[in-house]
Amino acid sequence: LRETGNVIKDAHGKAIKMMGVVRDITEEKAWANQLHSMAHQDALTGLANRLVLEQRLSAALEQARIQRTRVALIFLDLNGFKAINDSYGHAAGDQVLITTAKRLKNLVRTADTVARIGGDEFVLVLEGLSSDLNIQQEIHVLCEMIVRALSMPMEIASETCVIGTSLGVAVFPDHATSMDNLIHTADLAMYDAKRSGNNQYRLGSQLGV
């Protein structure tokens, strides 16, 4: 409810009563919440969108600088997605994206970020990684886990489909020390993985950049 009111005074300035209006603003609040959701979430999957991704990545890097920890940024692109769209229609393609989003969310901690930045491209931000970790080994285990989870068969349009993926990983501060360079490095690594075949991953350190 929203309530507004005014004090009514007599000729001598003495308050004699109040007059006001009480309005039901349930629909207004619901619309405001919907607008907020549209501005911050991918409409199809409910994941964070590009705006939220950049905000969270910026905050994660700032925290990592203070705490001297690492942040892993993973760019992920689905392989064979266009063929499913072309063969079974966009509704089937949407189901693939929704299923992929759920599988990715189940793989990471609640403190980490999973975002969809358009089409069949997803991004993961993993925060607070120890500087003492063998980062190549940790990333290898994580990427193998992602590939294994996403390559599980999906029932789409009464058909069993298998989707592949390509992963590009950049780690702060090992591969880049600014947000823009980290994003660029992860993106390049992903395309390098895609050129190498299905279900491949590449680290920023493997690019020679």
C-alpha positions in Angstrom: 0.0 0.0 0.0 1.0 3.6 -0.5 -0.5 6.2 1.8 -0.4 10.0 1.3 -2.0 12.6 3.6 -2.3 16.2 4.5 -3.1 18.0 7.7 -6.1 20.3 7.4 -5.9 23.4 9.6 -8.5 26.1 10.6 -8.1 29.8 10.2 -5.9 30.0 13.3 -3.5 27.4 12.1 -4.8 24.7 14.4 -4.8 21.1 13.0 -8.4 19.9 12.9 -8.1 16.8 10.8 -6.2 14.8 8.2 -7.2 13.9 4.8 -5.4 11.2 2.7 -5.5 8.5 0.2 -4.5 4.9 0.5 -3.7 3.1 -2.8 -3.1 -0.6 -3.5 0.2 -0.7 -5.4 0.5 -4.5 -5.7 0.5 -4.4 -9.5 2.9 -1.4 -9.6 5.3 -3.3 -7.4 5.0 -6.5 -9.4 5.7 -4.5 -12.6 8.8 -2.9 -11.0 10.1 -6.3 -9.9 9.5 -7.6 -13.4 11.4 -4.7 -15.0 14.3 -5.3 -12.5 14.3 -9.0 -13.4 14.3 -8.2 -17.2 17.2 -5.8 -16.7 19.4 -8.3 -14.8 18.4 -11.8 -16.0 18.4 -13.7 -19.2 14.7 -14.1 -20.1 14.9 -17.7 -21.3 17.2 -19.4 -18.7 16.9 -17.0 -15.7 20.7 -16.8 -15.6 22.6 -13.6 -15.1 22.8 -11.5 -18.2 25.9 -9.6 -19.7 25.3 -6.5 -17.5 25.2 -8.6 -14.2 28.2 -10.7 -15.4 30.4 -7.6 -15.9 29.3 -6.2 -12.5 30.1 -9.5 -10.7 33.3 -10.0 -12.5 34.5 -6.5 -11.7 33.6 -7.0 -8.0 35.3 -10.5 -8.0 38.5 -9.1 -9.4 38.6 -6.2 -6.9 38.1 -8.7 -4.1 40.9 -11.0 -5.5 43.3 -8.1 -5.6 42.6 -7.3 -1.9 42.7 -11.0 -0.8 45.5 -12.1 -3.2 43.3 -14.9 -4.6 42.5 -16.0 -8.2 39.4 -15.7 -10.4 38.7 -18.1 -13.2 36.6 -16.9 -16.2 35.2 -19.6 -18.4 33.7 -18.9 -21.8 31.5 -21.8 -23.1 30.0 -22.4 -26.5 27.8 -25.3 -27.5 28.6 -27.4 -30.5 25.9 -28.7 -32.8 23.3 -26.3 -31.4 22.4 -24.8 -34.8 21.7 -28.3 -36.2 19.2 -28.9 -33.4 17.5 -25.6 -34.1 17.4 -26.3 -37.8 16.2 -29.9 -37.4 13.7 -29.6 -34.6 12.8 -25.9 -34.4 13.5 -23.1 -32.0 11.4 -24.6 -29.2 13.8 -27.5 -29.1 16.7 -25.2 -29.2 15.3 -23.3 -26.2 15.0 -26.5 -24.3 18.6 -27.3 -24.9 19.6 -23.9 -23.5 17.4 -24.2 -20.5 18.8 -27.7 -19.7 22.4 -26.5 -20.2 21.7 -23.6 -17.8 20.4 -26.0 -15.1 23.4 -28.3 -15.5 25.9 -25.5 -15.2 24.2 -24.1 -12.1 24.4 -27.5 -10.5 28.1 -27.7 -11.1 29.2 -24.5 -9.4 29.0 -23.0 -5.9 26.3 -20.5 -5.0 28.9 -17.8 -4.7 30.0 -18.3 -8.3 28.2 -16.8 -11.4 26.7 -18.5 -14.4 25.6 -16.1 -17.2 24.2 -16.4 -20.7 25.5 -13.7 -22.9 23.6 -14.5 -26.0 22.8 -17.4 -28.4 24.4 -20.6 -27.1 27.3 -18.8 -25.3 27.6 -19.1 -21.5 30.1 -17.7 -19.0 31.2 -18.9 -15.6 33.0 -16.8 -13.0 34.6 -18.8 -10.2 35.8 -16.6 -7.3 38.2 -16.9 -4.4 40.5 -19.6 -5.9 43.6 -20.0 -3.7 46.9 -18.7 -5.1 48.5 -21.9 -3.8 46.5 -24.2 -6.1 48.0 -26.0 -9.1 45.7 -23.9 -11.3 46.2 -26.0 -14.5 45.3 -29.2 -12.7 42.2 -27.5 -11.1 41.0 -26.1 -14.4 41.6 -29.5 -16.1 39.4 -31.2 -13.5 36.7 -28.5 -13.7 36.6 -28.5 -17.5 36.4 -32.3 -17.7 33.5 -32.1 -15.2 31.7 -29.5 -17.3 32.2 -31.5 -20.6 31.0 -34.7 -18.9 27.8 -33.0 -17.5 26.9 -31.2 -20.7 27.5 -34.2 -23.0 24.9 -36.3 -21.2 22.0 -37.1 -23.5 19.0 -34.8 -23.6 15.4 -35.8 -24.5 14.5 -33.0 -27.0 11.3 -33.2 -29.2 11.0 -36.9 -28.5 14.5 -37.5 -29.7 17.7 -38.2 -27.8 20.3 -35.5 -28.5 23.9 -35.1 -27.5 25.5 -31.6 -27.3 29.2 -30.9 -27.4 31.0 -27.9 -26.0 34.1 -25.8 -26.4 35.6 -24.1 -23.3 38.0 -21.2 -23.0 39.5 -20.3 -19.6 41.4 -17.3 -18.4 42.6 -16.9 -14.9 43.3 -13.7 -13.0 46.1 -12.7 -12.4 47.9 -15.5 -14.2 46.6 -14.8 -17.8 45.4 -11.2 -17.5 45.2 -8.5 -14.9 42.3 -6.4 -16.1 38.7 -7.3 -16.8 38.8 -6.4 -20.5 41.9 -8.5 -21.1 40.6 -11.4 -19.1 37.4 -11.5 -21.1 39.3 -11.1 -24.4 41.7 -14.0 -23.4 38.9 -16.3 -22.4 37.1 -15.6 -25.6 40.2 -16.3 -27.7 40.8 -19.5 -25.8 37.3 -20.7 -26.5 37.6 -20.2 -30.2 40.9 -21.9 -30.2 39.3 -24.9 -28.5 36.4 -24.8 -31.0 38.9 -25.1 -33.9 40.6 -28.1 -32.2 37.4 -30.2 -32.2 34.5 -31.1 -30.1 34.6 -31.1 -26.2 37.9 -29.4 -26.0 39.2 -26.7 -23.7 42.0 -24.2 -23.8 43.7 -22.1 -21.2 44.8 -18.5 -21.7 48.4 -19.6 -21.1 48.2 -21.9 -24.2 47.5 -19.0 -26.6 50.9 -17.3 -26.4 49.3 -14.0 -25.5 
